[in-house]
């Protein structure tokens, strides 16, 4: 009878150790996924900012929009447009019809001299 109790206790100990190991591995995987996703988000924002900086010199009264292809096979692109007041460049990262990310940048104020 004592042998059965020690066998059950050992089995319970093994199950508890396995649960702790599974929980630790799960936490490590989640942390790595969050870190990689954060890095991807930062890179995407940097690309959007670079696109606005590249297009800013081209903005004039006739500018309407520009689409810069990222991954044509996945239908990913950066679309740059002006807001209604023509005071900001809006860069949208699109995947198909979905907006993945968006950044806006204010344009310098134009001072008219007489």
N, C-alpha and C positions, 0 to 999 in steps of 0.2 A: 504494500500500500504506500509506503514511504517513497519507493522508487517511482511510482506514478506521479506523486506530488512534485518531486524534483524534476521529472521530465516535463511536466506541464509548466512549471516555473521557468525552466530553461527555454521552452518554446515561447512563452510570453515575453521573456527577455529578448529573444531573437526578433520577434515581431516588433517590439518597441524600438530596438536599434535600427531595424529597417525603416520604420516610420521616420525616425530622426534623420537618417541618411537621405531618404526621399525628400523630406522637407528642406534640407540643406541644399540639395542639388536643384530643387525647384527655385529656391531663393537666388542661387547663383545664376541660373539661366535667365530669370526675370531681370536681374540687375544688368547682365550683359546685353539683353535685348533693349532695355531702356537706354543704356549708354550708346548703343549703335543707332537707335532711332533718334536720339538727341543729336548725334553727329550728322546724321542724314538731314535732319531739320536745319541745322546750322549751315550746312553746305548749300541747301536749297535757298535759304535766305540770302546767303552771300552771292549766289548766282543771280537772284532777283535784283539785288542792289547793284551788282555789276552791270546788269542789263539796263537799268534806269540811267546809270552813269554814262553808258555807251550811247544811249539814244538822246540824252538831254541836249547835246549840241545840234541835233537834227530837228528839234521842236521849233516850229514856227506857226504862223496863222493857218497854214494849209495842212498841218499834221493832223492825222486822224487816229491811226493805229498801226502797229507793226507786230508781226508774229515771228518769233524766233524758234525754229524747230530744235527740240532737245533729243527726242527719240521718235523718229517718224513711224517706226513699226508699232510703237505703243501709243501713237497719237498724242505724245507729250510735247508741249510747247510753252513758251513764255509769250503772253500777249501784253503789249504795252499800249496804253491808251491815256488820253487826257481826261480829267474830270470836267464837269460842265462849265466851271468857271475858268478852265484852262490854267489853273494855278498849281496842279499836281500831276505828276506822272504816276499812273497806277500800273504796277506789274503783277500779272496773275499767272501762276503756274497752273496749267490746265492739263488734265489727263482725260482725253475725250471731251465731254461737255462739263465735267466736274472741275471745280476750282479746288486745287490741292493746297495752295498757299497764296498769300497776297501781301504786297508791300507797296506803300505809296511814298512818294518823295516830292517835297515842295519845290517848285521852280523858283529861281531868283526873280525878284520883282523887277519889271522893266520900267525904267525911268525915261520918260520922253523929254527930250530937250528941244527947246524952240530956237 
